Amino acid sequence: MQCAALFHAALATGMLRRMSLTAQYETRLAAEDLSSDPEQLEVLAALQRLSEELDVPQPKGLKRLFQGAPPPVRGLYIWGGVCRGKTWL
């Protein structure tokens, strides 16, 4: 099976959602016959951090009242030149 077919099969089965962002990136690079970009990898690391912070379960019920609000998650602004892969990421 070709890389593109494997990628689309993984996408259809929901397997990509269980993969780390780096693994998804590498899978798409192989499927689309693209080369890795070190600056994209830096952004990818920041996106992975953001994803992990957003995945933390929030306290519910009385715990939420006594623990107070969790600190806000710091977002991410992606800036770069034209055709650097911002949208692709």
WONOR-V589773 format. One record per residue. N is the residue number from 1. PSI is psi in whole degrees, -180 to 180 (999 if undefined). OMEGA is omega in whole degrees, 0 to 359 (* if undefined). D_FIRST is the distance of its C-alpha to the first C-alpha in Angstrom with 2 decimals. Layout:
BEGIN
n->N psi->PSI omega->OMEGA d_first->D_FIRST
n->N psi->PSI omega->OMEGA d_first->D_FIRST
END
This chain:
BEGIN
n->1 psi->137 omega->181 d_first->0.00
n->2 psi->161 omega->181 d_first->3.81
n->3 psi->-43 omega->181 d_first->6.67
n->4 psi->-41 omega->180 d_first->8.34
n->5 psi->-40 omega->177 d_first->6.31
n->6 psi->-42 omega->179 d_first->6.59
n->7 psi->-48 omega->182 d_first->10.08
n->8 psi->-33 omega->176 d_first->11.02
n->9 psi->-42 omega->178 d_first->10.17
n->10 psi->-38 omega->179 d_first->12.30
n->11 psi->-44 omega->182 d_first->14.81
n->12 psi->-34 omega->183 d_first->15.23
n->13 psi->-6 omega->181 d_first->15.86
n->14 psi->5 omega->181 d_first->18.26
n->15 psi->-33 omega->181 d_first->16.64
n->16 psi->-34 omega->181 d_first->17.27
n->17 psi->-25 omega->181 d_first->20.95
n->18 psi->-9 omega->180 d_first->21.22
n->19 psi->153 omega->174 d_first->19.85
n->20 psi->161 omega->179 d_first->22.42
n->21 psi->-36 omega->178 d_first->22.69
n->22 psi->-42 omega->178 d_first->21.95
n->23 psi->-39 omega->177 d_first->18.65
n->24 psi->-42 omega->179 d_first->17.78
n->25 psi->-49 omega->181 d_first->19.01
n->26 psi->-37 omega->178 d_first->16.97
n->27 psi->-45 omega->180 d_first->13.71
n->28 psi->-38 omega->177 d_first->14.77
n->29 psi->-46 omega->180 d_first->15.93
n->30 psi->-41 omega->183 d_first->12.66
n->31 psi->-35 omega->184 d_first->10.89
n->32 psi->8 omega->179 d_first->13.90
n->33 psi->51 omega->179 d_first->14.61
n->34 psi->164 omega->178 d_first->18.00
n->35 psi->154 omega->182 d_first->20.43
n->36 psi->149 omega->179 d_first->22.23
n->37 psi->120 omega->182 d_first->25.80
n->38 psi->-35 omega->180 d_first->28.41
n->39 psi->-34 omega->175 d_first->30.35
n->40 psi->-36 omega->179 d_first->27.42
n->41 psi->-35 omega->176 d_first->27.01
n->42 psi->-44 omega->178 d_first->30.70
n->43 psi->-40 omega->180 d_first->30.34
n->44 psi->-40 omega->178 d_first->27.34
n->45 psi->-41 omega->179 d_first->29.62
n->46 psi->-39 omega->177 d_first->32.28
n->47 psi->-38 omega->178 d_first->29.94
n->48 psi->-43 omega->177 d_first->28.89
n->49 psi->-47 omega->180 d_first->32.63
n->50 psi->-43 omega->179 d_first->33.36
n->51 psi->-44 omega->180 d_first->30.67
n->52 psi->-39 omega->179 d_first->32.09
n->53 psi->-38 omega->180 d_first->35.63
n->54 psi->-21 omega->180 d_first->34.88
n->55 psi->-9 omega->181 d_first->33.27
n->56 psi->125 omega->180 d_first->36.58
n->57 psi->141 omega->180 d_first->38.19
n->58 psi->145 omega->178 d_first->41.54
n->59 psi->148 omega->181 d_first->44.65
n->60 psi->162 omega->175 d_first->45.87
n->61 psi->-139 omega->183 d_first->49.25
n->62 psi->-30 omega->178 d_first->52.21
n->63 psi->-41 omega->181 d_first->50.16
n->64 psi->-38 omega->180 d_first->49.33
n->65 psi->-41 omega->185 d_first->53.05
n->66 psi->-29 omega->180 d_first->54.13
n->67 psi->-19 omega->183 d_first->51.37
n->68 psi->179 omega->182 d_first->51.58
n->69 psi->139 omega->176 d_first->48.83
n->70 psi->157 omega->179 d_first->46.02
n->71 psi->146 omega->181 d_first->45.90
n->72 psi->149 omega->178 d_first->43.93
n->73 psi->130 omega->179 d_first->40.43
n->74 psi->126 omega->182 d_first->40.51
n->75 psi->-169 omega->184 d_first->38.19
n->76 psi->130 omega->175 d_first->36.34
n->77 psi->121 omega->181 d_first->37.09
n->78 psi->120 omega->181 d_first->34.50
n->79 psi->142 omega->177 d_first->36.24
n->80 psi->174 omega->181 d_first->35.12
n->81 psi->173 omega->179 d_first->35.13
n->82 psi->140 omega->176 d_first->33.41
n->83 psi->36 omega->177 d_first->29.68
n->84 psi->-6 omega->177 d_first->29.26
n->85 psi->18 omega->181 d_first->26.53
n->86 psi->-50 omega->181 d_first->28.85
n->87 psi->-39 omega->181 d_first->27.48
n->88 psi->-40 omega->178 d_first->23.83
n->89 psi->999 omega->* d_first->24.61
END
